[in-house]
Amino acid sequence: MSWWNHQDKREVEAVCGAYMLLRKKTLTKLGGFDEEYFMYGEDVDLCARVKKIGLKVFFLGDISIIHFGAKSSNYSPKSILRSGIAGTAALYLFFKKNKTFIYARNYKLMMRFFSFFEYILRKIHLLFLKKGKKFEILKAKAGVYQKIFYWNLTLPK
């Protein structure tokens, strides 16, 4: 989101759950984080529910934290696969719950198309790489797109 100055305070659609502050009363009223989300998306869902009850979500650029990202996924080949599928599933669930059926279905179709072509491109790229860490990470990412494609085929309509 480089199109705006991150030193500013501004209303946004959602903020990262790693750096979120809200009143306990509000969190209780909303029922907390939705436990249907396995990993990823629960923060976006909570922000959407905050907005539905008439409150606003703000990004405060004059406050900072250090977030050591990717500690849940750690960027190992196995965790790349797990977090890639979890992120895609979380967005689908979010769209199903917070948008229209058509929106969720279109996301599903878009991810089917995108994951298929990303898988093919990464497999072609692998043909030109020597074995090593970069090869293994790219192989894992190709596996993510393959699994997302297969996962997508099993989604209910």
N, C-alpha and C positions, 0 to 999 in steps of 0.2 A: 504494500500500500504506500508506494513512494509518492503518490500524487498530493499528499498533504503533510504539513509540518508536524512531526510527532512531538514537538515541544509544546504544542497547543493542548488546550482542554477542548474536547468536542464530543458531541453525542455520536454514538456509533451503534451498529446493529448488535454487536457482541464483543466481549473481551475474553481473553484467555483465562481459563480456569486456574492456571498457575499463579495468576495475579488478579484475583477478583476479591472485592470487598463489598459486602452488603449486610444490612441489619439482620440480626437473628430473627426478629419478628417477621421480616419479609421472607426469609428462607423457610421458616416454619409454615407461613401462609401458603407458600408454593409447594410444600411437601418435600423440600430438599431436592437434591439431584435425582433425576430419573434413573433408577437402577436397571432399567431395560437396556441402557447403553453399556456395552462391555468395556470399551475404552475409546476415548475420543467422542466428541459431539455433545456430551452431557453439559458442557459449559455453554455452548451455543443454544442448546435447548432451554437451559435455565434463563439465559438472557431473553429469549423469545417469550418465555412465560412471564418474565418481569415486565416486558413491554405490554403484554396482553392485559395486565392488571392496571395499566395506566402509568407505570413508572418509566423512568428513562435510564439508559445505559450510557455511561460516559467513559471516555479514555482520558486519563489525567497525565499529560506529558511532562509535568513538572515533578513527578514522583517516579523513582526508578527502583528496580529490583534486579537481581541477577538470577536468571532462570537457566539452570543447566539442563537444556532441552534434550530430548531423545533418551532419557535415562530409562524410560519404560521399554523402549525399543532397542537401545544401545547399538544400533546399526550393524548387528551381526547378520549374516545371511538369513538365519532362521527368524530373527526378530523383525527383519525388514518384511518378510512374508506375512508374519502375524499382524504387524501394525498396519501394513498396506490394506489387508482385507478388513481389519477392524475399522480403519478410517473410512473406507468405502461403505461398509455396512452401517456405520454411524450416520453418515450423510443420508443414506437411503431412509433409515429410520426417522431421522429428523424431518425429511421432506414428507414422509408418510404422515407424521404426527402434526406437523405445523404448516404444511402447504396443502395443495389439492392433490387428488389422486393422479391427475394428469401430470402435474409437476414431478411427482415421485416416479411415475412411469417413464417420463421423458429423461429423467436422470438415469434411470436404469438402462434405457436404450442407449443413451450417450456413453455410459460407462462400458456397455457391451462392445460398442464400436471402438471406443478409445483403447480399452484393454486388449482387444484382439490385435489392433495395429501396433500398439506399443510392444506387445509380446513378440510379434514378427520382427519388428525393427531391432529389438534387443538380441534376438536369436541371430540375426544377420550380423550384428555388431560383434557378437561372441566369436564368430568365425575368424575374425581378424585380430583377436587379442590372444596374447600368450597367457598361460596359466599363472595365477598369482592372486593377490588380494583384490585387485581391481576386477579381474575376471570373475572371482567368486561373488563379489557384490553385484556385478552386472547380471550374473547368472541368477542370483537370488531375486533381483528386481524383475527379470524376465519371468521367474516363477510366480511373483506377485501378480503380474498381469494375467498370466495363465489361470491362476486360481481365482482372480477377480472375474475373469470371463466365465469360468465354470460355475462359480458362486452365483453370478448374475443369471445364468440359465436356470438355476433352481429356485429363484425368487418367485413367490406367488404373484399372480397378476394383480 
